[in-house]
Amino acid sequence: MHGFGPIDRDPDERGFHGRWEAAVTAMQFAVMRGTINIDEFRHAIERMEPARYLGVTYFEKWLDGMTRALLEKGVITEDALEARTRYFESHPDAPATAALAGPAPSPPARSTGAPMTASFVRPETSPPKFSVGDRVTTKKMHPTGHTRLPRYARGKRGTIDRYYGTQVFPDAHAHGRGEAPQPLYRVAFEARELWGESAEPNTVVHIDLWESYLVG
């Protein structure tokens, strides 16, 4: 999207800016061991309230997305979350494992797909429709759920730059509709094709796109 200015880059490349960010990362790896898959996680982040999304940091988005997904799957409850939040507001130095009185948590719900650490490559069931060097156009699509086709790249002309094989399709995987694997390509776009004359000249943008996003 336009209008947000240049990326505010950390000149020191510090990675984590606080211990809590490392804790959020550990939580993310834990819940993705069979409770939430990567596409469910991304879709949960995308459903943040827009103004809040624009006003919080990267790891705050992760925490919000994990919370939303775990609530929807019944792994945690609103009451338990509020009680735990109040506890740590009153005991900021307490360890994360500090126990609260109350009923035992529900057993974790199982994810409908592979965790983040798994391979997403699947056996090829049919030959790919496109080959390296083919000119393609992305579809002008407006899905109501999760997709990996960026808004700025819809209805644009590009060239197949690489074929990755058959991989899990995020648009299905995020919504409990199975893996629905299909061919995945890297597509090269001229920056001016995406953003017009205001784009940086002589620049190419590569985007990984699934076959159903593309037409010849």
C-alpha positions as CSV (number, residue, x, y, z in Angstrom):
1,M,0.0,0.0,0.0
2,H,1.1,3.6,-0.7
3,G,1.6,6.3,1.9
4,F,3.6,4.7,4.7
5,G,7.0,6.0,3.8
6,P,10.3,4.1,4.0
7,I,10.8,1.1,6.3
8,D,12.1,2.3,9.7
9,R,15.2,0.0,9.8
10,D,17.1,-0.8,13.0
11,P,20.7,0.2,12.2
12,D,22.0,-2.2,14.9
13,E,20.1,-5.2,13.6
14,R,19.3,-6.1,17.2
15,G,16.7,-8.8,16.5
16,F,14.7,-8.9,19.8
17,H,14.2,-5.5,21.4
18,G,12.9,-7.0,24.7
19,R,12.7,-10.4,26.5
20,W,9.0,-10.5,25.9
21,E,9.6,-10.7,22.1
22,A,11.7,-13.8,22.6
23,A,8.9,-15.3,24.8
24,V,6.3,-14.6,22.1
25,T,8.6,-16.4,19.6
26,A,8.9,-19.4,21.9
27,M,5.1,-19.5,22.2
28,Q,4.7,-19.4,18.5
29,F,6.9,-22.4,18.0
30,A,5.0,-24.2,20.8
31,V,1.5,-23.7,19.4
32,M,2.7,-24.6,15.9
33,R,3.6,-28.1,17.0
34,G,0.2,-29.4,16.0
35,T,-2.2,-26.8,17.4
36,I,-2.1,-24.1,14.7
37,N,-0.7,-24.3,11.2
38,I,1.2,-21.4,9.6
39,D,-1.6,-20.3,7.4
40,E,-4.2,-20.3,10.2
41,F,-1.7,-18.1,12.2
42,R,-1.3,-15.7,9.3
43,H,-5.1,-15.5,8.8
44,A,-5.6,-14.8,12.5
45,I,-3.2,-11.8,12.3
46,E,-4.9,-10.5,9.2
47,R,-8.2,-10.3,11.1
48,M,-6.9,-7.8,13.7
49,E,-8.8,-4.5,13.9
50,P,-7.3,-2.4,11.1
51,A,-6.3,0.6,13.2
52,R,-4.7,-1.6,15.9
53,Y,-2.9,-3.5,13.2
54,L,-1.2,-0.3,12.0
55,G,-0.4,0.8,15.5
56,V,1.4,-2.2,17.0
57,T,4.8,-3.8,16.5
58,Y,5.7,-7.1,14.7
59,F,5.6,-9.3,17.7
60,E,2.5,-7.7,19.1
61,K,0.8,-8.9,15.9
62,W,2.1,-12.4,16.5
63,L,0.7,-12.4,20.1
64,D,-2.6,-11.1,18.9
65,G,-2.9,-13.7,16.2
66,M,-1.9,-16.6,18.4
67,T,-4.5,-15.4,21.0
68,R,-7.3,-15.2,18.4
69,A,-6.5,-18.6,17.0
70,L,-6.3,-20.3,20.4
71,L,-9.6,-18.8,21.5
72,E,-11.3,-19.9,18.3
73,K,-10.0,-23.5,18.6
74,G,-11.1,-23.7,22.3
75,V,-7.6,-24.2,23.6
76,I,-8.0,-21.2,26.0
77,T,-11.1,-19.3,27.1
78,E,-11.8,-15.5,27.4
79,D,-12.2,-15.9,31.2
80,A,-8.9,-17.7,31.6
81,L,-7.1,-15.2,29.4
82,E,-8.5,-12.2,31.4
83,A,-7.7,-13.8,34.7
84,R,-4.1,-14.6,33.6
85,T,-3.7,-11.0,32.2
86,R,-4.8,-9.5,35.5
87,Y,-2.5,-11.8,37.4
88,F,0.6,-10.7,35.5
89,E,-0.4,-7.0,35.6
90,S,-0.3,-7.4,39.4
91,H,2.8,-9.7,39.4
92,P,5.0,-8.4,36.6
93,D,8.0,-10.3,37.9
94,A,6.3,-13.7,38.2
95,P,7.6,-16.5,36.0
96,A,5.5,-17.4,33.0
97,T,4.8,-20.8,34.6
98,A,3.2,-19.2,37.6
99,A,0.0,-21.3,38.3
100,L,-3.4,-19.9,38.9
101,A,-6.2,-21.7,40.7
102,G,-9.0,-22.9,38.4
103,P,-10.2,-25.7,36.2
104,A,-7.7,-27.6,34.1
105,P,-7.3,-26.3,30.6
106,S,-9.0,-28.1,27.7
107,P,-6.8,-30.5,25.7
108,P,-5.2,-28.7,22.7
109,A,-7.2,-28.9,19.5
110,R,-5.3,-30.5,16.7
111,S,-4.5,-28.4,13.6
112,T,-5.9,-29.3,10.2
113,G,-2.4,-29.3,8.6
114,A,1.3,-29.3,9.0
115,P,3.1,-27.2,11.6
116,M,5.4,-24.4,10.5
117,T,8.5,-26.5,10.8
118,A,7.3,-29.2,8.5
119,S,8.0,-29.4,4.7
120,F,5.1,-28.1,2.6
121,V,6.3,-29.8,-0.6
122,R,3.9,-32.5,-1.8
123,P,4.1,-35.2,-4.6
124,E,3.3,-33.9,-8.1
125,T,0.0,-35.3,-9.3
126,S,-0.1,-33.5,-12.7
127,P,2.4,-31.5,-14.7
128,P,2.6,-27.8,-14.1
129,K,0.7,-25.5,-16.4
130,F,3.5,-23.0,-16.8
131,S,7.2,-23.2,-17.5
132,V,10.2,-20.9,-16.6
133,G,10.1,-18.0,-19.1
134,D,6.3,-18.0,-19.6
135,R,4.5,-14.7,-19.5
136,V,1.5,-14.8,-17.0
137,T,-1.1,-12.5,-15.6
138,T,-2.3,-12.6,-12.0
139,K,-6.0,-12.8,-11.5
140,K,-8.1,-9.8,-10.3
141,M,-9.5,-11.7,-7.3
142,H,-10.9,-10.4,-4.0
143,P,-11.2,-13.4,-1.6
144,T,-13.0,-12.9,1.7
145,G,-10.4,-15.1,3.5
146,H,-6.7,-15.7,3.5
147,T,-4.6,-15.5,0.3
148,R,-1.0,-15.2,-0.6
149,L,-1.7,-13.1,-3.7
150,P,-0.9,-9.5,-2.6
151,R,-3.4,-6.8,-3.5
152,Y,-0.8,-4.7,-5.3
153,A,0.1,-7.7,-7.6
154,R,-3.4,-8.5,-8.8
155,G,-4.1,-8.1,-12.5
156,K,-0.4,-7.6,-13.3
157,R,1.9,-9.1,-16.0
158,G,5.0,-11.1,-15.0
159,T,7.3,-13.9,-16.0
160,I,7.7,-17.3,-14.5
161,D,11.2,-17.2,-13.0
162,R,11.3,-20.5,-11.1
163,Y,9.2,-23.6,-10.4
164,Y,9.2,-24.9,-6.8
165,G,7.1,-28.0,-7.3
166,T,3.7,-28.9,-5.8
167,Q,3.1,-27.3,-2.3
168,V,0.3,-26.9,0.2
169,F,-2.2,-24.2,-0.9
170,P,-2.5,-21.5,1.9
171,D,-5.9,-20.3,0.8
172,A,-7.4,-23.7,1.7
173,H,-5.0,-24.6,4.5
174,A,-5.9,-21.5,6.6
175,H,-9.6,-22.4,6.6
176,G,-9.6,-26.1,7.5
177,R,-10.2,-27.3,3.9
178,G,-7.2,-29.5,3.8
179,E,-3.9,-29.0,2.0
180,A,-5.2,-28.8,-1.6
181,P,-1.6,-28.8,-3.0
182,Q,-0.9,-27.2,-6.3
183,P,2.1,-26.0,-8.3
184,L,4.0,-23.0,-6.9
185,Y,6.1,-20.6,-8.9
186,R,8.3,-17.6,-8.4
187,V,7.1,-14.8,-10.7
188,A,9.2,-11.8,-11.6
189,F,7.5,-8.4,-12.0
190,E,8.9,-5.1,-13.2
191,A,8.4,-2.6,-10.4
192,R,6.7,-0.2,-12.7
193,E,4.2,-2.9,-13.7
194,L,3.2,-3.1,-10.0
195,W,3.4,0.6,-9.0
196,G,3.5,2.7,-12.2
197,E,5.9,5.4,-13.1
198,S,6.5,6.3,-9.5
199,A,8.3,3.0,-8.9
200,E,12.1,2.8,-8.6
201,P,13.5,2.3,-12.2
202,N,15.2,-0.9,-13.3
203,T,13.9,-2.9,-10.4
204,V,12.4,-6.4,-10.4
205,V,10.1,-7.8,-7.7
206,H,9.8,-11.6,-7.2
207,I,6.7,-13.0,-5.7
208,D,5.9,-16.7,-4.9
209,L,2.5,-17.5,-6.4
210,W,0.3,-20.6,-6.7
211,E,-1.0,-21.8,-10.0
212,S,-4.6,-20.9,-9.4
213,Y,-3.6,-17.3,-9.1
214,L,-2.3,-17.2,-12.6
215,V,-3.6,-17.2,-16.2
216,G,-1.5,-17.4,-19.4
